[in-house]
Amino acid sequence: MRFLWFGKKKDKAAPVSPLAEEVRQEVYSVSGFICETNPDPASRGSELNAHTINSAILSVLAESSTHADLAAQESFQDRGANNLPNSDYAFTAERGFSARVSEGDIKRTVLIGNPVVIARATTPLCASIKAAVMAEPASFVVAIDGIAYASFGIAKEFI
């Protein structure tokens, strides 16, 4: 009879999980950003400067805290955008984001979402935004007071 403590111990290596070897991190970034400061030249008073457009986008996205939205917020801050006060913020997965953004005495309605949904709520998309949407159907379109001014995508990579 052999006692357990007198026998030779076998070295047991811990099984290595494939996931433990390779830990990958998700990284989000803004891709394909298009900004049209005057997408509807026929409409009087529809021109907005790029800073106002970027600030409106940042102000709406600042209400969300997903990893993708945080990356987008950082990208728009890098473009010089300021976080403006907003009200009536809403988000639905089907429609996207909406809010009223205040810049001084001016209040603007900002919509950010799926191109098909935004196209129904705005004037016809200008040629450059329409081309960007055709190239990247999963992109977001940004409409301010019923006019589409920008388009961008959120890219996800694993590093």
ABEGO torsion letter per residue (X at the ends): XBBAAABBBBBBBBBBBAAAABBBBBBBBBBGBBBBABABAABBGABBBAAAAAAAAAAAAAABABAAAAAAAAAAAAAGBBBBBBBGBBBBAAAEBBBBBBBEABBBBBBBBBAAAAAAABBBBBAAAAAAAAABAABBBBBBGGBBABBBBBBBBBX
